[in-house]
Amino acid sequence: MSSIISSLPFDPTLTYINGEWVGSSNSQTSSIKNPATGQVIATVSESTTSDLDAAVQAAHEAFYSGAWVNTYSGAQRRDALLALATSIEANRQALEHLESLNTGKPIRDVRVELDDTIDLFRHFAGYADKVEGRHIAAQTNAGLEGYTVKVPVGVVGFINAFNYPLCLLAWKVAPALAAGCTVVFKPGPQTPLTTLFFAHLLHSTGRFPAGVFNVVLGGVAVGQALVDHDLVDKIGFTGSVATGKHVIRSTASTARVRATSVELGGKSPGVVMPDADLQRTAELVISGCMNNTGMNCNALTRLWVHRSIYAEFLPLLKAAAEKIVLGVPQSEDTEMGPLIDRRQMDRVLEYIRIGIEEDKAQLLTGDSSHRVGQEGYWVRPTVFQNVDPQARIATEEIFGPVLSVLQPFDSLDNVIEIERKSEFGLAAGIFTRNHGDIARFTRRMRCGTIWVNNYNALYSYLPFGGFRNSGFGRELGYESFDGYLATKAIIDDITY
Ligand SMILES: NC(=O)c1ccc[n+]([C@@H]2O[C@H](COP(=O)([O-])OP(=O)(O)OC[C@H]3O[C@@H](n4cnc5c(N)ncnc54)[C@H](O)[C@@H]3O)[C@@H](O)[C@H]2O)c1
C-alpha cells in the first residue's frame, strides 16, 4: 500500500453517512487504481441502495428538522464554511498528493485545483448570510403588498464526474451548503479518495450537524438510486450527455418531479484570426486542449485557423504539443499525466485510429503507442490537421488529448453560423485583437463561456454551464448559489 494511503487520517474502506463512518451494508468493495501505473492503491466500499436510503433519510432529517438552516443562522453557516476552508488549507499538501495519486494529475496542476477549492468555500461562505428577497410595493388600492422569500431547495443529490474530484465537489457543495441545503454526494467511481478526505475534514470542524453532508460510493446502481429517491429535492449532475439525458428522464418519472441541473459534455471551438499573436496563441490552444490530459468538458478541441496564417501557424502548434512533458505525476517537471483508466485510454486510441483511417484528416503529431512505464493509461498529445468539420474526431467528444485543426476558413461569420448549429454549447475561444471580430463572436456564439485571447480561466464569481447538449443550470457565481434557493411569493393585505 502506498505510504500516502497508509497515512490517511480516515479509513478509506468506510464512508460518511449521518455524521458517522460506516461500511457498506453488504460489505461490497471496489479497487481504486493509480492511473499512472495501473496498480491498485486502495479498496473502498460500494454503497448499496439501503446505504443510499440511509444517506438520503439523514439529509432529509437534517434539512427538515431545521438543524442546518433554522438552528444555524446564515452567519453561522458562513463561519462553518470558512472553518472548513481553513481546514482544507491546513491539509492541502496531503490532499494534493492524494488527488494526484488517484487521478494521475500533475502535482503542479493539483495545486491550482486546491487553490480553487479553498477559494470556492470562502467565496460561497460569503453568500450564506446574504439570502435576499424582493419587496414589491402595493400594486392596487386594495392594500395588498407582495414580497419574495428565498428558501433552500432542500436535499440535493450530487453525482460527480471523475475528472476534477475535489474541485467539482467544491463547485457543487460550497454553494449548496451556503444556501442551507443538505447534501448526498456521489463522486465518480474512479476517484473517490479526496471526497472521503473532505468528509473527514468537514466532520472534524465540528460545525456541521449530522446528516448535512453524506457520501455514497459506487457507479450506475447507486447513482440511479439517488436520482430516483423520492426524498431528494434537487439533482446536480456532471457527466456525459448520454448519462445526463438518462438522468433527466429519470427525474421526470419519479413520483415527485424535482429540480435538476446537468453539466454535460462539449466539443468547444477556438478561432485563430489573421492578426493573432501566433506563438502565444499556439501555446494557449495546446494548453486549452491538453490540460488535464484533455479530460476537460470545456477543452478546446475544434480549432479554426484563418487561411492566411494556416501554413505559418501549424508548425508552431506542432512544436507546442511536442514539448509537453509527460511523466510521473508527482514529479515537479511533469506537465501531463495519464488518462483515468483503460476504458478511457481505449476510447481515445480508438478515436485516433478513426482519425487516421477515416480519411478526413491528417495526423500532424502524436504517437498512439506511447507509454510512460509499462502499465498505466498514457496517450501523447495528438493533433490532426486539415480536418473535415464533419469528421467524427471533429464532432464527437473524445475526452482525451486530441486536437482537430479544421480545414482553413475564410469568413468568421461562416464559422459562427456553423458553430451555432453544433450539438454542444459549453465554451468557445477567439484569438484576435480586432474589437469588431471579438464583439461579433462573443455576442453571436450560443455557449456558456467565451474566452478572448485566453482559455480555461474560471473564477468562483463567474457562472459556468452549457447550451443545448452541454446541459442546463449554472455552476459557480451567484447563479449557482441562487440555483439552490427556491422563491416563495407572499401576498399580505396590510389593511386587514
Ligand atoms: N459540463 C461540465 O461542467 C462537466 C465537467 C466535468 C465533466 N463533464 C463531462 O463528464 C463526462 C466524463 O465524465 P464521466 O465519464 O464520469 O461521465 P459518466 O456520465 O460516465 O458518469 C458521470 C457520473 O454519473 C454516474 N452515473 C452513471 N450512470 C448513472 C445513472 N444511470 N444514474 C445516475 N448516475 C449515473 C457515474 O457513476 C458518475 O458518477 C464528459 O462527457 C465530460 O464532458 C462535464
The ligand as a MOL file (V3000), in Angstrom:
LIG
                    3D

  0  0  0     0  0            999 V3000
M  V30 BEGIN CTAB
M  V30 COUNTS 44 48 0 0 0
M  V30 BEGIN ATOM
M  V30 1 N -20.0640 20.4700 -18.0940 0
M  V30 2 C -19.3030 20.2310 -17.0280 0
M  V30 3 O -19.2150 21.0330 -16.0930 0
M  V30 4 C -18.5280 18.9420 -16.9470 0
M  V30 5 C -17.4770 18.8400 -16.0290 0
M  V30 6 C -16.7650 17.6280 -15.9910 0
M  V30 7 C -17.1020 16.5760 -16.8220 0
M  V30 8 N -18.1250 16.7120 -17.6930 0 CHG=1
M  V30 9 C -18.4720 15.6100 -18.6080 0
M  V30 10 O -18.3870 14.3750 -17.9410 0
M  V30 11 C -18.0690 13.3310 -18.8570 0
M  V30 12 C -16.9550 12.4730 -18.3030 0
M  V30 13 O -17.2740 12.0310 -17.0220 0
M  V30 14 P -17.7260 10.5260 -16.7230 0
M  V30 15 O -17.0330 9.5960 -17.6530 0
M  V30 16 O -17.5730 10.3460 -15.2580 0 CHG=-1
M  V30 17 O -19.2780 10.5970 -17.1230 0
M  V30 18 P -20.4230 9.4810 -16.9000 0
M  V30 19 O -21.6520 10.0370 -17.4990 0
M  V30 20 O -19.9530 8.1640 -17.3080 0
M  V30 21 O -20.5730 9.4100 -15.3060 0
M  V30 22 C -20.8540 10.5670 -14.5460 0
M  V30 23 C -21.3910 10.1410 -13.1980 0
M  V30 24 O -22.6910 9.5570 -13.3820 0
M  V30 25 C -22.7670 8.3400 -12.6710 0
M  V30 26 N -23.7900 7.5280 -13.3320 0
M  V30 27 C -23.6380 6.6430 -14.3430 0
M  V30 28 N -24.8360 6.1240 -14.6860 0
M  V30 29 C -25.7640 6.7090 -13.8870 0
M  V30 30 C -27.1800 6.6010 -13.7570 0
M  V30 31 N -27.8960 5.7690 -14.5160 0
M  V30 32 N -27.8090 7.3650 -12.8420 0
M  V30 33 C -27.1030 8.2190 -12.0740 0
M  V30 34 N -25.7650 8.3500 -12.1290 0
M  V30 35 C -25.0930 7.6070 -13.0320 0
M  V30 36 C -21.3480 7.8070 -12.7190 0
M  V30 37 O -21.1250 6.8340 -11.7310 0
M  V30 38 C -20.5510 9.0840 -12.4750 0
M  V30 39 O -20.5090 9.4040 -11.1100 0
M  V30 40 C -17.6540 14.0390 -20.1320 0
M  V30 41 O -18.7030 13.9570 -21.0600 0
M  V30 42 C -17.4630 15.4810 -19.6890 0
M  V30 43 O -17.6210 16.4340 -20.7070 0
M  V30 44 C -18.8520 17.8720 -17.7630 0
M  V30 END ATOM
M  V30 BEGIN BOND
M  V30 1 1 1 2
M  V30 2 2 2 3
M  V30 3 1 2 4
M  V30 4 1 4 5
M  V30 5 2 4 44
M  V30 6 2 5 6
M  V30 7 1 6 7
M  V30 8 2 7 8
M  V30 9 1 8 9
M  V30 10 1 8 44
M  V30 11 1 9 10
M  V30 12 1 9 42
M  V30 13 1 10 11
M  V30 14 1 11 12
M  V30 15 1 11 40
M  V30 16 1 12 13
M  V30 17 1 13 14
M  V30 18 2 14 15
M  V30 19 1 14 16
M  V30 20 1 14 17
M  V30 21 1 17 18
M  V30 22 2 18 19
M  V30 23 1 18 20
M  V30 24 1 18 21
M  V30 25 1 21 22
M  V30 26 1 22 23
M  V30 27 1 23 24
M  V30 28 1 23 38
M  V30 29 1 24 25
M  V30 30 1 25 26
M  V30 31 1 25 36
M  V30 32 1 26 27
M  V30 33 1 26 35
M  V30 34 2 27 28
M  V30 35 1 28 29
M  V30 36 1 29 30
M  V30 37 2 29 35
M  V30 38 1 30 31
M  V30 39 2 30 32
M  V30 40 1 32 33
M  V30 41 2 33 34
M  V30 42 1 34 35
M  V30 43 1 36 37
M  V30 44 1 36 38
M  V30 45 1 38 39
M  V30 46 1 40 41
M  V30 47 1 40 42
M  V30 48 1 42 43
M  V30 END BOND
M  V30 END CTAB
M  END
